[in-house]
């Protein structure tokens, strides 16, 4: 069957699936362009169908030559009486220096003409560009964006002055819902009162202004704060005298910051409707103490706490993750200069795990234990990294001293190295996890496979009436997703 005999409706379906499966996954603008223009080179009928398929042309990359951009603009409006909404992407890292000269005038003219119909705008500003090259930011600063629904604005961390950009769209973007800003200096967001989801990068440059930024978003439902990679030491301000009330916010995540910053943020935000909290911090050692914000994060749980029906624990040589419904805490001690590993183990057992179990109303029917601690001996170049002996101590402490976690567990799932957990259960003098019925050995695609020493499985099967099952998962359990 030739293309000339295929009905136009079938060709239209083909183009739609080609866009989803082939064009949309293409990250590089050049590849995306090649795969799109290929559709215009098959037959005249195929070309006509492709041109009429508007979604092919409404996503525009400004790194392309201006004639290509104009071609996309033309096809996006094909057959329409008015302009179609478009999505615009500009990554200045990909614009070759020799081609930037010709874009200096084109980019400002494009935004001046088209900003009124852009509904998704994605801009990445790299360091090292002159003010002339970034003249289009003046248009972004002062021109209203009446159709804009999502803004992704990313500055490299080396750009410490926001490239001179001080405000956005003249404060006029009445339909803005999603806002992602990675910038050194804070913006006044009080004009964008329709924003529901905000993602902000925090650093030593803007930490003073973060509360004013989010305080101007009364409809905010979800707030994601992520620490910069490079954070200069500084004296942090005192906790705000008047914390910011985010009355509609149900989800908060704060990632990759130090405990002092975490405590400042948690003290400065009041979220009466909070349902989901994710905290990921870099612990440090100071004044002979291991410093974390764990107590502050624990206080954010609802009280009286609702019963949590599942629990996820992940052990890594320099990380511990605790996750349950509505709450996730991850501690990384990669930079902790602690020479006594036993002290760290004691801290994790009594100040983190036991404290968690004493506060949270845990009645889990299932527990996932994920383990990547495999080193049998300590490397004294990294003495704070956990080894197998440390993990055995932690697991034995948990199963014997924290019975409230395990009494209701019927399903135990294992991911990574499952031997340490099975080994702990092989105790003939004591029945740990008394209601255990099944142990799932999880596998995630071809990337993560659960291993277990067969002798411990055999020993456990002689001691307990449990069933082992292999189970495959399509996708890794990311933070915030439902367990199993």
TIFI-156187 format. One record per residue: x, y, z of N, C-alpha, C in turn. Coordinates in pm, whole numbers, plus 50000, padded with zeros to 5 digits. Each point is the difference from the previous one (the first is absolute). Layout:
% residues N
XYZXYZXYZ
...
//
This chain:
% residues 484
500854988050000499155012050000500885012550000
499745009349908500785012349991499335010950082
500775010450031499475011250077498875007149925
500034999349866498995007149921498614994050016
499924987550045498694993550014499494999850143
500795004850094499594999950141499125012150028
498904997850070499085010850033500705010750084
499585012349981500625011250073499854998450150
498894994050044499794998050144501064990650059
500394989849922501034990750045501365006950004
500275008349898501255007550000500085009450120
498865005850034499955009250113500334992650130
499484987850015500304991850118501494996550002
500554996849884501424996749991500865011950047
499655011949951500755012050038499905002450150
498814997850056499815002350143500884990750083
500074987349964500844990650074501485002549975
500335004249879501395003449969500475011650087
499145009750019500355011550085500254995550144
499104991450051500124995550138501214991150021
500234990649909501034989850018501385004349953
500085009049902501285003249937500445014450020
499085009449984500385014150007500095004950143
498974997450081499975005250136501184995150086
500424987349988501144995650083501335006349960
500095006049881501275005849954500355012250083
501124999450072500425011050087500765010749924
500754996049901500805009549925499145007049894
499975013349997499165007249902500324996349856
501274997349971500374996449863499384986749962
500034990150091499384987149972498495001549985
499415008150086498555002249994499605005949865
500795009549954499725006449871500104990049886
501084992149998500194990249892498834990149995
499584995250117498934990050003498665005949959
499805012950024498765006449959499995002649850
501085005849948500045003449858500014987649911
500384988650057499984987549924498584996949950
499005004050079498614997349961499595007649875
500715010849968499655008149883500624994649872
500784989350012500784995249885499524986449950
498864995150049499554986549962499175000649871
498825005750008499165002349881499295013350019
499415005049893499285012850009498804998850094
499294988550000498864998150089500474999350146
501114992850020500544999050135500435013950049
500585007849911500445013550035498795008550041
498924998849925498805007950030499424996250137
499994986950029499494995550130500915005050113
501314999249978500935004550103499865015050027
499845007849894499865014450018498725003350075
498954992449976498725002750067499994995150145
501024992150037500084994650137500685010550088
499195008650059500515012250063500994997450113
499804989350076500864997550116501464997449960
500254996949871501374998449955500755013349999
499265010949986500625012949971499895010150114
499334996250105499785009750108501104999950106
500984991149986501134999650092501245005049926
500495011750038501035007149924501265001650085
501164996749940501295001950064500705012049936
500335009850079500595012249946501484998549969
500594988250026501354997749953500044997449850
498844996949941499924997749856500255012949923
500324998649873500125011549911498655007249992
500065013049986498755007750005499024996049890
500504995249884499094995849894499234987450039
500654991050075499324988150050498935004050102
500355009350088499025004850099498795006049930
500235008049896498885006049927499154989449930
500654989149951499264989049939499054993650103
500514997650122499174994250106498855009450036
500305012850010498945009750032498914999849893
500414999249876499044999949889499124987650006
500614988350020499224987550002499144999150126
500455006050110499194999750122498705007449982
499985010049914498785008049977499274995849874
500414988949940499424995849872498494997950014
499245007249919498554998349998499255006450115
500685007750083499375006350116499755014849973
498915005150055499725014349987500835008350098
500414993650113500825007050099501234991550031
500935005850075501244993050031499774988350096
500744989249975499924988350086500965001750117
499664994950120500975000050111501234991849962
501185004650044501244993049968500824998050127
500894989949993500964997450106501385003849949
500745007450080501295005449954501104995650095
501094995149941501164995350076501235007449951
500805004950093501255006749966501074995950100
500994992849952501134996050081501255006649942
500495010450065501125007549944501284991849998
500064988950073501184991449995500154993649864
498874997749932500054993049871500205009549883
499825012950022500185009649892501495002549980
500534995449888501435001449975500405014749996
501185003050052500445013950009499975007049865
500404993149895500045006349868498605003049947
498974993250055498655002549955499245009550091
500585003150115499295008650094499875014149944
500975004249921499975013549946498715002549923
499604990349917498815001949918498714999250080
500104994750123498804998550082499815011750096
500975008650013499915011150094498775008749973
499745002449872498835008149965498754991649983
500174987549959498834991649974499274996150127
500734996050105499334995650123499135010950062
500505012350018499115010350055498775002649913
500205000149867498865002449910498994988750010
500504987650011499094988550011499145001250126
500635002450115499235000850124499055011950000
500425011249942499115011649995498754997049919
500144991649898498874996949913499184988250049
500644990350064499344987350028499704997450148
500495008150091499804997050142498534999450037
499185007149926498575000350031499314986649980
500624991049923499354987049975500814988150052
501095002450070500804988950056499314994850125
499724986950003499394994250121501004992350086
501124995549940501074993750076501315006249954
500805005150095501255006749968501124993850084
501044995449932501124993250064501295006949956
500695006850094501205007649967501144995750092
501154997249941501214996650075501085010149963
500465007650100501035010249977501324994950057
501004998649912501314995650046500875012150030
501104997850067500915010850033500865003549879
500585011950004500935004049895499395007249883
498705002850004499355007049890499935015050030
500245008149898499975014550017498585005350009
499915012450045498695006350016499275001549867
500755002249891499365001349870499304987049959
500654988750029499414987149966498734997350079
499955005150122498864997550087498995011449999
500005008049894499075011349992498554995450001
499754987549960498624995150000499424999450140
500874999750104499494999750137499285013050035
500335011049932499275012550022498554998549958
499784992349894498634997549956499284991150100
500684989650048499424991250102499655008150125
500805009850032499795008050120498745008449994
499725005849883498975010449994498754996449922
500024989249923498884996949911499044990250066
498695003050003499034990650058499994986749926
499644989650072499894986549943498614994750032
498985004349927498614996950037499624985549990
500754991949921499654985849984500914990750078
501055005350060501014991550061499434991950116
500224986749994499564991150106501164993750077
501164999149934501174994050066501255007649961
500835003050100501295006549976501104991950066
501024996349920501234994050051501135009649968
500555006250102501065010049983501204995450080
501084996449930501174994150065501235008349967
500695004850103501295006649985501094990750055
501124998949929501144992950056500365006250135
500554992150089500345005250132501065010949995
500795000449894501005010649986499375013549966
498764999949956499315012649970499375004950129
500695009050068499595004050135499115012350004
499805006549885499185012249998498744998449917
499614987549972498844997149915500115006549863
501245002449955500265006349870499265013249985
499805006950111499335012949997498494999450001
499434987949999498544998649999499465002150142
499145009950016499515003550133498534996850021
499224999349894498584996650012499584991849880
498784994950003499524990849897498685005049944
499985001949867498775002849925499255012450052
500735009450053499345011850054498994996750108
500184988350063499064995750103498674995649945
499924997149870498704996949936500094986549928
499614989550071499874986649942498824993450071
498795003549964498814996450080499654985250002
500604992149912499674985649996501184991250040
501025006050057501184992350039499664990450114
500264987149977499684989750098501254993250056
500984997649914501204992750040501225009049979
500825000950104501125009350001501244992750049
501044999649916501274993850038501105010349978
500575005050108501035010249991501264995350072
501104999349927501304997250059500855012449975
500075008750099500675012849984500655004050132
501075007949990500725004150120499235010450081
499395009649930499315010950069498504997450001
499325003950107498564997650009499205009249907
498844995449960499065007849921498775003350085
499355010749965498715003350060498934992049925
499414990350068499004991449936498585003550042
499855010950072498695003250059498925002949895
500425003049876499025002749895499434987249940
500664988750024499604987449936499214991750101
498845004750032499224994250109499274987249959
500094996149873499354987849953500924987950003
501275001950038500984988949998499584989250100
499954987649952499664988550083501224991750039
501024999749914501194991850024501235008549975
500875001250100501235007849987501204991350033
501015000449913501294993550024501055011050001
500755000950110500965010850015501354994550046
501075005449942501344996650047500385009850111
500524994750110500405008650111501524999350017
500585011250038501455000950016500315011050099
501305002050025500405010650092499635013849945
499765001049870499615012849942498565003950034
499084990449992498575003750009499294994950125
500734993450093499334994250116499275010750081
500535012350001499355010750076498645003649941
499844998149868498775004549936499014989049968
500314987650040499164988949958498605000950060
499895005050123498685000550065499125010649933
500595011249958499225010049928499534994549865
500854991949935499624994349870498774991150013
500054990450091498894990550009498805006250072
500255010150083498905006550071499065007449908
500455003049878499155006949905499194990949911
499934987150035499294990149916498874993750082
498875006850013498944995250091499324987249955
500074996449871499334988049949500944988149989
501215001450055501014989549984499544987050064
500074989149921499664986750050501234991350023
501045002349920501194991550008501235008949991
500934998150094501235007950004501204990750006
500915001449903501234992249994501195009550009
500834998150101501205008150020501224990949987
500975004249920501194991749978501245008550020
500944995050080501215007350028500965000549882
500735011049989501015001349896501154990350026
500734996749895501134990850016501125006550080
500235012849977501055007250073499345009650098
500334998350127499395008150105501115005850087
500145013149996501055006650079499575000950146
500974998150090499705001250142499585014250035
498995001450082499525013150039499204998750129
499805011350066499115000450114498565000849947
499194990550043498615000249955499195009450088
498935005649945499155008650081499294991950108
499515007050101499204993450102498714994849938
499374990650072498694995349953499065012049985
499195000249896499115011549978499095002450120
499885012850039499115003450111498554996949965
499675001549872498664996849951500124990149886
499864987150029500104990049893498985002349890
500334995149882499115001349885498944989150007
498745003949989498894990449999499674996549854
500214987649964499584995049869498754991550024
498875006649999498764993950049499464989049910
500355000149873499494990049907501034989449963
501225001450049501084991049958499884986450068
499974989549919499884986450051501284991849984
500965005149921501214992349972501225008950008
501014995550077501255007550015501174990549986
500975003649917501254992449993501165009850010
500984996450081501225008050016501174990349983
500805002249897501044990449962501375006550000
501004992150041501415003449981500425012950069
499645001350126500465011450080500574994750130
500715008750072500564996450130498945001650109
500174993250112498975000350105499655014050050
500995009050008499705013550048499055007249905
500204997949871499095006049901498644993350008
500004986750015498744992750010499185004850119
500655001750115499285004350119499445014049983
500765008849933499515013549973498754999549914
500024991849896498864999149908498784994050070
500204989350075498874993650067499405009150108
500875008050064499505009250103499265011849938
500335003449876499415011849938498764997449917
499574987449991498834996549919498954993350088
498785004649991498874993750068499054994949892
499754986950002499194993649895498904991850067
498885006050030498954993050076499384988249924
500144999749866499404989149922501054990249947
501195000250057501084991649949499644985250006
500144993349886499734985749990501234992049960
500985006849940501144992849945501275008350019
500974994450072501265006850028501164991249958
500955005849925501244993349962501165008750045
500894994450079501185007150051501234991849965
500965006549934501274993549966501115009650039
500814996250099500995009350052501394993850007
501005009050006501404996150012500435002450145
500084989550078500395001350140501465004350011
500365006050113501405003450024500344998350148
501275000650028500524997550135500605013050051
499495005050112500455012850053499905000050152
501015005750066500025000750147499764986250063
500624989949938499934986350049498584994249994
499175005549909498634995249984499704997249854
499184989749974499474997749866498745008749988
500025009149904498935009949988499054996049887
498724998750032498964997549900498775008350039
499065000749909498735006750028498894989950025
500404987550027499004989350012498895003250100
500285005350120498905003150092499005010049941
500505009949927499115009849938499144993649892
500604991249920499244993149896498954990850061
500354993750111499084990850066498785007450055
500235012250047498895007950054499005004049893
500414999449873499095003949892498964989349971
500164988050055498994989649983498715004250069
498884995849945498715003550058499864993750139
499465007450092499774995250137498565003150041
499274990450054500484986250020500234993149866
501094993349989500394994149872499044989149957
499635000349873499194989349945500854987449986
499404988350012500794987749987500614998649860
501264996749996500694997849872500044985149972
499484996349883499824985749971501184993949925
500995008049960501214994549938501215008250038
501174993949985501265006450037501094995849901
500825009749961501114997649907501285004950067
500974991050015501315003350057501074997149896
500885009949976501104997749905501325002950068
500904990249996501325001250062501065000749891
500865010050015501095002449906501235003150085
501214997749950501185002650085500025013950065
499485010249931499985013350061498625006649993
498964991949993498645005449995499024990950074
498995006350057498864992850057498745006849954
499074992149949498705005349959498914993050078
499075007950053498804994950067498815006049928
499104991649955498845005049925498764992550043
498955007550020498704994250028498965009149936
498764996550011498985007949932500025014650046
500235008949904499975014350028501275005950057
501054991950017501215005150066501224992349953
501065007449965501244993749955501175008150052
500944993250062501205006650054501234992549950
500965007649946501274994149956501155008050057
500924992950062501195006150062501234994849929
500865009249958501254996549933501155005350085
500914991150039501145004350084501324998449925
499955001549869501204998749917501105009650045
499625011950047500985010150036500285000650151
499454990650076500215000050144501424995450032
500755008250071501394996850034500054992950135
499384988550008499914992350124500924988049991
500904998650098500974989149996499544987750076
498915001250076499514988950082498704994849940
500034989649918498784995149934498974994650098
500444994650114499034994650096499095011050053
500535012150007499195011150048498905003449899
500314999149872499005002449897498914989350006
500404987450016499024989150008499075002250119
500575003650113499215002750121499015011549973
500465010349932499155011549968498844995849910
500294992249896498954995749908498974991250072
500474991350089499094990950070499095007650096
500595008650082499245005650112499445013949973
500705008149921499565013649978499175001649873
500074990249912499245000949876498904989249997
500404987449993499034989349980499074998250121
500584999250119499134998050117499125012250025
500545011949977499205012150018498845000449901
500274995949877498954999349899498904990450042
500394988050044499024989950039499185004350121
500595008150088499275004250120498985010949972
500185007449892499105011249968498934996049899
500404992349900499094996649891499104988450041
498755001349966499034989450028500124989449890
500914990750019500294989949899499204987350025
499264996049899499334987050001500174993849862
501254998449956500224995849861499684985449976
499274997649894499794986349956501144995349913
500735009849941501134996549915501155009750021
501214994649993501225007850017500954996449886
500575010449938501034998249899501355003850061
500954990749999501365002750046500914999549878
500605011349969500875001349884501435001850052
500934992149950501345000050058501094999749893
500945009650012501155000449909501315000650078
499974995550125501224999350081500584986049983
501114999149929500564986849965501454998650044
500655010750044501424999150036500174991950128
500834989649999500214992050122500985006550097
500905008649949501015006350085499985015049980
500445007150105499965014449997501195005749922
499705009849918501025007749932500285012450086
501185000950056500265010750095500265013549933
499915000149867499925013049931498605005950010
499024991250021498615004350019499434992950122
500455003550119499614992450120498535001450036
499325010349950498595001750034499084992249907
500574992849902499174991949911499674986950071
498734996049991499564987850067500484987549927
500294989550078500364987049945498984989750048
500174987649957499034989550032499794998350150
501065000750077499884998550146499115010950060
500155012449950499165011050047498544997549970
499734995549877498624997549961499384988950084
500764989650027499474989150083499625005250139
500825008850054499685006050130498715008049993
499855007949894498815008549986498754991449984
500064989849915498834991549976499644992150126
501004995150072499724992850124499365009350102
500495012350009499425009950091498545002749963
499755001749873498645003349956499024988750028
500394987849968499064988950014499764996250146
500985002750088499854996050140499495011450088
500435012349972499675011350087498875008749948
499554997749877498955008349942498864991049951
499444992650093499004989849965498745006149939
499725012850032498775006249949500025001049847
501194999849941500075000349854499614986549941
500404989250063499984987049936498814991150038
499295003350105498974990850050498884997549899
499725009549914498884998549905500464996349859
501304998349979500534997849865499734985749954
499304998949887499774986949938500854998249875
500365011249935500774999549875501295007950017
501124993449977501315006450002500564999649859
500325011849945500585000949866501465004150012
500854993749920501435002650005500495004449863
500895009950000500585005049876501495002650024
500834996049904501455001250019500564987350061
500825001350103500554988450071499054996250113
499284989049982499014995850099500564991150109
501254995649988500574990750097499985005250143
500405012650028500035004550140498644999150069
498925003249931498694999450063499584985650027
500244991349904499664985950019500834994050113
501265004150007500894994950104499495003850140
499515012250015499475004450129498794991650041
499204996249901498794992250030500334985550038
501214995449969500374986150029500474998650145
499165004050091500344999350142499114989350065
500554988450033499164989150053499465002950139
500615009450073499555002850137498875010450004
499785007349890499025010950005499285001149866
498685000850004499215001449878499805014949972
500785005249906499905014049961498995001349886
499325010949995498905002249904499044988250009
499264998850108499244987750029498924996749898
499425010149931498904997449906500464999349855
501304998849979500544999849864499514987649925
499485002449879499504989149917500774998549869
500465011549946500614999449866501175009749992
501044995949925501165008549974500165001249849
499875012349949500155002549857501435004349970
500624993349903501325003849951499775008149873
500215013050009499625009249893501115001449897
499605002349876500925002849890499435011749920
500855009649968499585011749923500674999449864
499244995849898500564998749865501264991750001
501015004849928501314993450001501015007550085
499535010450071500915008850072500274995550143
498954996750074500154996550141499404986250023
500814990850049499524986550030500314996950146
499054993750065500194996550141500764986850010
501055000050082500794988050021499864995650145
500194987250022499924994650137500774986950006
500774998450106500754987750021499014988650023
500104989649918499044989250003499984992850135
501144999550067500034992650127499115006650105
499895013349997499145006750097498534998349963
499694999849872498624997349959499584985950045
500904990449978499704986250040499814999050151
500855006550074499914999750146498695006250048
499625011349939498765006650042498794991449969
500004993349886498874991549962499844988250097
501094995850063499924989350099499445005250133
500255012850027499565005850127498585005949994
499635005449882498755007549991499174995349881
498695001850012499124996849889499775012749919
500935002749909499915011749913500184995649856
499555008549909500104997249856500895010649937
500974995549920500835009249922499425001149860
499915012449950499535002249863500915010049931
500314997249873500705009949916498965008949935
500295012950001499035009349944500745010949922
499535002549879500615010249915499185012850005
500715011249992499355013049993500505007249876
499105007549936500385007349880500875012150032
499765005950118500615012850030500455000350144
501115007050024500505001350136499045008450083
499924997150129499115007350091500615013650032
499555010149930500525013550024499345006050124
500665009750060499465006450117498655006249967
499044997850087498705006049982499034991349926
500444988749945499084991249930499444989750096
498934993749959499374989950083500864987550004
500094994150116500834988050017499324987849940
500724993249911499614987049944498634999949934
//
